[in-house]
């Protein structure tokens, strides 16, 4: 969601949560974020705050201050807090120090502060970036599967209500587990169900999943997508597929009962550039929202 300009449409679609991103830095106070909570609540939504910061501030010396900040957000009434974001990548966590064990210590301190301030606030582990690029896990970067495994081996399940997940590279129906035309077509990150299976198995099915981003990219209105995001010519998914796949993912999540929260990426972004955020949007550049009616039907059990 870019602007929170469509609360009525979101409610009609069946949405009950909204995600807002908060950037933390040393010395920052939480009081300035109170409006994000009150705005969401006044519009009838629960709010998930995804709290991240500069990679330079991921050293252990900053964990206590970060924990104090997210605890203060919980005290303000945040319904859920995602502890950092894509911490397996050097653009989000300081290169040379990437470590599931280090992240778990941040998570431990954050969880303690959040629950002390508001026992009802949902603690979501930061969703790693789904990738097999690194071929394993090292301090310069870590594939998401070994990162999650390392986090859980370090005791991460003790500090989460929900395991954060990102999924936004799909060009196949959500129930599919094969058939993707790209290289490494069998890799689990190609498929919604593959992601669910991988993350649930890693946690021994002891915690539900929270999709803090799930999206399908369609460049149909533009006739293409930027090369880095082109997974199937000419524009990945049609607008109709975009709507259908989001709705089918909702149906699967409701039927399988292993997903506690699903944040669609995104409602109304308009940026179309090297990062084609508008192509993920439910509200299309025409102003239409085919995905809204499709997801509404799925939420109603249709």
C-alpha positions as a Markdown table, in Angstrom:
| # | Residue | x | y | z |
|---|---|---|---|---|
| 1 | Unk | 0.0 | 0.0 | 0.0 |
| 2 | Unk | 1.4 | 3.4 | -1.0 |
| 3 | Unk | -1.0 | 5.9 | 0.3 |
| 4 | Unk | -3.9 | 4.2 | 2.2 |
| 5 | Unk | -6.1 | 5.9 | -0.3 |
| 6 | Unk | -8.5 | 2.9 | -0.8 |
| 7 | Unk | -9.7 | 1.8 | 2.7 |
| 8 | Unk | -13.2 | 1.2 | 1.5 |
| 9 | Unk | -12.0 | -0.9 | -1.4 |
| 10 | Unk | -9.7 | -2.8 | 0.9 |
| 11 | Unk | -12.6 | -3.5 | 3.3 |
| 12 | Unk | -14.8 | -4.6 | 0.5 |
| 13 | Unk | -12.1 | -7.0 | -0.7 |
| 14 | Unk | -12.1 | -8.6 | 2.8 |
| 15 | Unk | -8.8 | -7.2 | 4.0 |
| 16 | Unk | -8.5 | -6.7 | 7.8 |
| 17 | Unk | -4.8 | -5.8 | 8.1 |
| 18 | Unk | -2.6 | -3.1 | 6.6 |
| 19 | Unk | 1.2 | -3.1 | 6.5 |
| 20 | Unk | 3.2 | 0.1 | 7.1 |
| 21 | Unk | 7.0 | 0.3 | 6.9 |
| 22 | Unk | 8.9 | 2.1 | 9.7 |
| 23 | Unk | 12.6 | 3.0 | 9.3 |
| 24 | Unk | 14.5 | 3.0 | 12.6 |
| 25 | Unk | 17.8 | 4.7 | 13.3 |
| 26 | Unk | 19.8 | 5.1 | 16.6 |
| 27 | Unk | 18.3 | 7.9 | 18.6 |
| 28 | Unk | 14.9 | 7.7 | 16.9 |
| 29 | Unk | 11.8 | 7.8 | 19.1 |
| 30 | Unk | 8.6 | 5.8 | 18.5 |
| 31 | Unk | 6.2 | 8.6 | 19.3 |
| 32 | Unk | 6.3 | 9.9 | 15.8 |
| 33 | Unk | 4.9 | 6.7 | 14.5 |
| 34 | Unk | 1.7 | 6.8 | 16.6 |
| 35 | Unk | -0.2 | 8.2 | 13.6 |
| 36 | Unk | 0.4 | 5.0 | 11.6 |
| 37 | Unk | -1.4 | 3.0 | 14.4 |
| 38 | Unk | -4.2 | 5.4 | 15.0 |
| 39 | Unk | -4.9 | 5.9 | 11.3 |
| 40 | Unk | -5.2 | 2.2 | 10.7 |
| 41 | Unk | -7.4 | 1.6 | 13.7 |
| 42 | Unk | -9.6 | 4.6 | 12.8 |
| 43 | Unk | -10.2 | 3.0 | 9.4 |
| 44 | Unk | -11.0 | -0.4 | 10.9 |
| 45 | Unk | -7.8 | -2.2 | 10.2 |
| 46 | Unk | -5.1 | -3.9 | 12.3 |
| 47 | Unk | -1.7 | -2.7 | 11.5 |
| 48 | Unk | 1.6 | -4.6 | 10.9 |
| 49 | Unk | 4.6 | -2.4 | 11.3 |
| 50 | Unk | 7.7 | -3.7 | 9.4 |
| 51 | Unk | 10.6 | -2.1 | 11.2 |
| 52 | Unk | 13.9 | -2.0 | 9.4 |
| 53 | Unk | 16.9 | 0.3 | 9.2 |
| 54 | Unk | 20.3 | 0.9 | 7.6 |
| 55 | Unk | 22.6 | -2.1 | 7.3 |
| 56 | Unk | 25.3 | -0.1 | 9.2 |
| 57 | Unk | 23.0 | -0.4 | 12.3 |
| 58 | Unk | 22.8 | -4.2 | 12.4 |
| 59 | Unk | 25.7 | -4.7 | 14.7 |
| 60 | Unk | 25.0 | -6.3 | 18.1 |
| 61 | Unk | 25.7 | -3.0 | 19.8 |
| 62 | Unk | 22.4 | -1.6 | 18.4 |
| 63 | Unk | 20.1 | -4.5 | 19.3 |
| 64 | Unk | 19.1 | -3.2 | 22.7 |
| 65 | Unk | 18.1 | 0.2 | 21.2 |
| 66 | Unk | 16.2 | -1.4 | 18.4 |
| 67 | Unk | 14.4 | -3.6 | 20.8 |
| 68 | Unk | 13.5 | -0.6 | 22.9 |
| 69 | Unk | 12.1 | 1.1 | 19.8 |
| 70 | Unk | 9.9 | -1.8 | 18.7 |
| 71 | Unk | 8.7 | -2.3 | 22.3 |
| 72 | Unk | 7.6 | 1.3 | 22.3 |
| 73 | Unk | 5.7 | 0.7 | 19.0 |
| 74 | Unk | 3.9 | -2.2 | 20.7 |
| 75 | Unk | 3.0 | 0.0 | 23.6 |
| 76 | Unk | 1.4 | 2.4 | 21.1 |
| 77 | Unk | -0.9 | -0.4 | 20.0 |
| 78 | Unk | 0.8 | -2.0 | 17.0 |
| 79 | Unk | -1.1 | -5.2 | 16.3 |
| 80 | Unk | 1.9 | -6.8 | 14.7 |
| 81 | Unk | 5.6 | -6.1 | 14.3 |
| 82 | Unk | 7.9 | -7.6 | 11.7 |
| 83 | Unk | 11.5 | -7.6 | 13.1 |
| 84 | Unk | 13.7 | -6.3 | 10.2 |
| 85 | Unk | 13.4 | -7.3 | 6.6 |
| 86 | Unk | 15.3 | -9.5 | 4.1 |
| 87 | Unk | 18.3 | -9.7 | 6.5 |
| 88 | Unk | 19.9 | -12.4 | 4.4 |
| 89 | Unk | 20.9 | -9.8 | 1.8 |
| 90 | Unk | 23.8 | -7.3 | 2.0 |
| 91 | Unk | 21.5 | -4.4 | 1.0 |
| 92 | Unk | 19.6 | -5.0 | 4.3 |
| 93 | Unk | 22.2 | -6.3 | 6.7 |
| 94 | Unk | 25.9 | -5.3 | 6.8 |
| 95 | Unk | 27.9 | -7.4 | 4.4 |
| 96 | Unk | 30.4 | -9.6 | 6.1 |
| 97 | Unk | 28.2 | -10.0 | 9.2 |
| 98 | Unk | 25.1 | -11.7 | 7.7 |
| 99 | Unk | 24.3 | -14.5 | 10.1 |
| 100 | Unk | 21.0 | -16.3 | 11.1 |
| 101 | Unk | 22.5 | -16.6 | 14.6 |
| 102 | Unk | 23.2 | -12.9 | 14.9 |
| 103 | Unk | 19.7 | -12.1 | 13.6 |
| 104 | Unk | 18.2 | -14.5 | 16.1 |
| 105 | Unk | 19.8 | -12.5 | 18.9 |
| 106 | Unk | 18.2 | -9.3 | 17.6 |
| 107 | Unk | 14.9 | -11.1 | 17.4 |
| 108 | Unk | 15.3 | -12.4 | 21.0 |
| 109 | Unk | 15.8 | -8.9 | 22.3 |
| 110 | Unk | 13.0 | -7.5 | 20.2 |
| 111 | Unk | 10.5 | -10.2 | 21.2 |
| 112 | Unk | 11.2 | -9.6 | 24.9 |
| 113 | Unk | 10.6 | -5.9 | 24.6 |
| 114 | Unk | 7.5 | -6.2 | 22.5 |
| 115 | Unk | 5.8 | -8.7 | 24.7 |
| 116 | Unk | 6.7 | -6.8 | 27.8 |
| 117 | Unk | 5.0 | -3.7 | 26.4 |
| 118 | Unk | 2.0 | -5.5 | 24.8 |
| 119 | Unk | 1.5 | -9.2 | 25.1 |
| 120 | Unk | -1.1 | -9.1 | 22.3 |
| 121 | Unk | 1.3 | -7.7 | 19.6 |
| 122 | Unk | 2.1 | -10.4 | 17.0 |
| 123 | Unk | 5.8 | -10.9 | 16.6 |
| 124 | Unk | 6.8 | -11.8 | 13.1 |
| 125 | Unk | 10.3 | -12.8 | 12.1 |
| 126 | Unk | 11.7 | -10.7 | 9.3 |
| 127 | Unk | 11.0 | -12.3 | 6.0 |
| 128 | Unk | 14.2 | -13.3 | 4.2 |
| 129 | Unk | 14.5 | -12.7 | 0.5 |
| 130 | Unk | 13.6 | -16.0 | -1.3 |
| 131 | Unk | 16.7 | -16.9 | -3.3 |
| 132 | Unk | 19.2 | -19.6 | -4.2 |
| 133 | Unk | 21.7 | -17.1 | -5.5 |
| 134 | Unk | 24.4 | -17.6 | -2.9 |
| 135 | Unk | 24.5 | -21.4 | -3.1 |
| 136 | Unk | 24.4 | -21.7 | 0.7 |
| 137 | Unk | 24.9 | -19.3 | 3.6 |
| 138 | Unk | 27.8 | -17.1 | 4.3 |
| 139 | Unk | 28.5 | -13.7 | 5.8 |
| 140 | Unk | 28.2 | -11.9 | 2.4 |
| 141 | Unk | 24.8 | -13.4 | 1.7 |
| 142 | Unk | 22.6 | -16.3 | 2.6 |
| 143 | Unk | 19.9 | -18.2 | 0.8 |
| 144 | Unk | 16.6 | -18.1 | 2.6 |
| 145 | Unk | 16.3 | -21.8 | 3.3 |
| 146 | Unk | 19.6 | -22.1 | 5.2 |
| 147 | Unk | 18.9 | -18.8 | 6.8 |
| 148 | Unk | 15.6 | -19.9 | 8.2 |
| 149 | Unk | 17.1 | -23.3 | 9.3 |
| 150 | Unk | 19.9 | -21.4 | 11.1 |
| 151 | Unk | 17.5 | -19.1 | 12.8 |
| 152 | Unk | 15.4 | -21.9 | 14.1 |
| 153 | Unk | 18.5 | -23.9 | 15.1 |
| 154 | Unk | 19.5 | -20.9 | 17.2 |
| 155 | Unk | 16.2 | -21.0 | 19.0 |
| 156 | Unk | 14.2 | -18.6 | 16.9 |
| 157 | Unk | 10.9 | -20.4 | 17.4 |
| 158 | Unk | 11.0 | -19.2 | 21.0 |
| 159 | Unk | 10.8 | -15.6 | 19.9 |
| 160 | Unk | 8.1 | -15.6 | 17.2 |
| 161 | Unk | 4.4 | -16.0 | 16.9 |
| 162 | Unk | 4.7 | -16.3 | 13.1 |
| 163 | Unk | 7.4 | -16.9 | 10.5 |
| 164 | Unk | 7.7 | -14.1 | 8.0 |
| 165 | Unk | 7.7 | -15.0 | 4.3 |
| 166 | Unk | 8.0 | -13.0 | 1.0 |
| 167 | Unk | 6.8 | -14.4 | -2.3 |
| 168 | Unk | 6.7 | -12.2 | -5.4 |
| 169 | Unk | 8.2 | -14.0 | -8.4 |
| 170 | Unk | 5.3 | -16.3 | -9.4 |
| 171 | Unk | 4.2 | -17.0 | -12.9 |
| 172 | Unk | 2.4 | -20.2 | -12.2 |
| 173 | Unk | -0.9 | -21.0 | -10.4 |
| 174 | Unk | -0.4 | -21.1 | -6.6 |
| 175 | Unk | -1.2 | -24.8 | -6.4 |
| 176 | Unk | 1.5 | -25.7 | -8.9 |
| 177 | Unk | 4.8 | -27.2 | -7.7 |
| 178 | Unk | 6.3 | -27.8 | -11.2 |
| 179 | Unk | 6.2 | -26.5 | -14.7 |
| 180 | Unk | 7.9 | -23.1 | -14.3 |
| 181 | Unk | 9.6 | -22.3 | -17.6 |
| 182 | Unk | 12.7 | -20.6 | -16.1 |
| 183 | Unk | 16.0 | -22.3 | -15.3 |
| 184 | Unk | 16.1 | -24.1 | -12.0 |
| 185 | Unk | 12.4 | -24.7 | -12.5 |
| 186 | Unk | 12.2 | -27.1 | -9.6 |
| 187 | Unk | 13.5 | -24.6 | -7.1 |
| 188 | Unk | 10.8 | -24.1 | -4.4 |
| 189 | Unk | 11.0 | -20.2 | -4.6 |
| 190 | Unk | 9.3 | -20.4 | -8.0 |
| 191 | Unk | 6.1 | -21.6 | -6.5 |
| 192 | Unk | 3.7 | -20.4 | -3.7 |
| 193 | Unk | 3.1 | -23.9 | -2.6 |
| 194 | Unk | 6.9 | -24.6 | -2.7 |
| 195 | Unk | 7.5 | -21.7 | -0.3 |
| 196 | Unk | 4.8 | -22.9 | 2.1 |
| 197 | Unk | 6.1 | -26.4 | 2.0 |
| 198 | Unk | 9.7 | -25.3 | 2.6 |
| 199 | Unk | 9.1 | -22.9 | 5.4 |
| 200 | Unk | 6.6 | -25.2 | 7.2 |
| 201 | Unk | 9.0 | -28.1 | 7.0 |
| 202 | Unk | 11.8 | -26.0 | 8.4 |
| 203 | Unk | 9.8 | -25.1 | 11.4 |
| 204 | Unk | 8.4 | -28.6 | 11.9 |
| 205 | Unk | 5.0 | -27.0 | 11.4 |
| 206 | Unk | 5.2 | -25.5 | 14.8 |
| 207 | Unk | 4.5 | -21.9 | 13.8 |
| 208 | Unk | 2.1 | -20.5 | 11.2 |
| 209 | Unk | 3.4 | -18.4 | 8.3 |
| 210 | Unk | 2.9 | -14.7 | 7.8 |
| 211 | Unk | 3.2 | -13.6 | 4.2 |
| 212 | Unk | 4.4 | -10.0 | 4.8 |
| 213 | Unk | 4.6 | -9.7 | 1.0 |
| 214 | Unk | 2.8 | -11.8 | -1.6 |
| 215 | Unk | 2.4 | -10.5 | -5.1 |
| 216 | Unk | 2.2 | -11.4 | -8.8 |
| 217 | Unk | 3.7 | -9.1 | -11.4 |
| 218 | Unk | 1.8 | -8.2 | -14.6 |
| 219 | Unk | 3.2 | -5.8 | -17.1 |
| 220 | Unk | 0.3 | -6.2 | -19.5 |
| 221 | Unk | -0.7 | -2.6 | -19.6 |
| 222 | Unk | 2.9 | -1.6 | -20.5 |
| 223 | Unk | 3.4 | -4.5 | -22.9 |
| 224 | Unk | 6.6 | -5.6 | -21.1 |
| 225 | Unk | 8.5 | -5.5 | -17.8 |
| 226 | Unk | 12.1 | -4.5 | -17.0 |
| 227 | Unk | 14.6 | -7.2 | -18.0 |
| 228 | Unk | 15.5 | -8.0 | -14.4 |
| 229 | Unk | 11.9 | -8.8 | -13.7 |
| 230 | Unk | 11.0 | -10.6 | -17.0 |
| 231 | Unk | 10.4 | -14.2 | -16.0 |
| 232 | Unk | 8.1 | -15.1 | -18.9 |
| 233 | Unk | 7.7 | -13.1 | -22.1 |
| 234 | Unk | 6.2 | -10.7 | -22.9 |
| 235 | Unk | 5.1 | -9.4 | -19.4 |
| 236 | Unk | 5.0 | -12.4 | -17.0 |
| 237 | Unk | 1.3 | -12.6 | -16.1 |
| 238 | Unk | -1.8 | -11.2 | -17.7 |
| 239 | Unk | -3.9 | -8.9 | -15.5 |
| 240 | Unk | -6.5 | -11.7 | -15.3 |
| 241 | Unk | -3.8 | -14.1 | -14.1 |
| 242 | Unk | -2.6 | -11.6 | -11.6 |
| 243 | Unk | -6.1 | -11.4 | -10.1 |
| 244 | Unk | -6.7 | -15.2 | -10.3 |
| 245 | Unk | -3.4 | -16.1 | -8.7 |
| 246 | Unk | -3.9 | -13.8 | -5.8 |
| 247 | Unk | -7.3 | -15.1 | -5.2 |
| 248 | Unk | -6.2 | -18.7 | -5.5 |
| 249 | Unk | -3.4 | -18.1 | -3.0 |
| 250 | Unk | -5.9 | -16.8 | -0.5 |
| 251 | Unk | -8.1 | -19.9 | -1.1 |
| 252 | Unk | -5.1 | -22.2 | -0.5 |
| 253 | Unk | -4.2 | -20.4 | 2.7 |
| 254 | Unk | -7.7 | -20.5 | 4.0 |
| 255 | Unk | -8.1 | -24.2 | 3.2 |
| 256 | Unk | -4.7 | -25.4 | 4.4 |
| 257 | Unk | -4.9 | -23.4 | 7.7 |
| 258 | Unk | -1.1 | -22.8 | 7.9 |
| 259 | Unk | -1.0 | -19.1 | 7.1 |
| 260 | Unk | -2.0 | -16.6 | 9.8 |
| 261 | Unk | -1.5 | -13.4 | 7.9 |
| 262 | Unk | -1.2 | -12.5 | 4.2 |
| 263 | Unk | -0.3 | -9.0 | 3.1 |
| 264 | Unk | -0.8 | -8.5 | -0.6 |
| 265 | Unk | 2.0 | -6.6 | -2.4 |
| 266 | Unk | 0.6 | -4.2 | -3.2 |
| 267 | Unk | -2.7 | -2.2 | -3.3 |
| 268 | Unk | -1.9 | 1.0 | -5.2 |
| 269 | Unk | 1.8 | 1.6 | -6.0 |
| 270 | Unk | 2.2 | 3.7 | -9.2 |
| 271 | Unk | 5.9 | 3.5 | -9.7 |
| 272 | Unk | 6.9 | 1.9 | -13.0 |
| 273 | Unk | 10.7 | 1.9 | -13.4 |
| 274 | Unk | 13.5 | -0.5 | -13.0 |
| 275 | Unk | 11.6 | -1.8 | -10.0 |
| 276 | Unk | 8.1 | -2.1 | -11.5 |
| 277 | Unk | 6.0 | -1.8 | -8.4 |
| 278 | Unk | 2.9 | -0.7 | -10.3 |
| 279 | Unk | 2.8 | -4.0 | -12.0 |
| 280 | Unk | 2.2 | -5.8 | -8.7 |
| 281 | Unk | -0.6 | -3.4 | -7.8 |
| 282 | Unk | -4.2 | -4.5 | -7.3 |
| 283 | Unk | -5.4 | -1.1 | -8.5 |
| 284 | Unk | -4.2 | -1.1 | -12.1 |
| 285 | Unk | -3.1 | 2.0 | -14.0 |
| 286 | Unk | -6.6 | 2.2 | -15.5 |
| 287 | Unk | -8.1 | 2.5 | -12.1 |
| 288 | Unk | -9.7 | -0.9 | -12.3 |
| 289 | Unk | -9.2 | -3.6 | -9.7 |
| 290 | Unk | -9.9 | -7.1 | -11.1 |
| 291 | Unk | -8.0 | -8.6 | -8.2 |
| 292 | Unk | -10.3 | -6.9 | -5.7 |
| 293 | Unk | -13.4 | -8.8 | -6.8 |
| 294 | Unk | -11.4 | -12.0 | -7.2 |
| 295 | Unk | -10.0 | -11.9 | -3.7 |
| 296 | Unk | -13.3 | -10.8 | -2.3 |
| 297 | Unk | -14.9 | -14.0 | -3.7 |
| 298 | Unk | -12.0 | -16.1 | -2.2 |
| 299 | Unk | -12.4 | -14.4 | 1.2 |
| 300 | Unk | -16.1 | -15.2 | 1.1 |
| 301 | Unk | -15.4 | -18.9 | 0.4 |
| 302 | Unk | -16.1 | -18.8 | -3.3 |
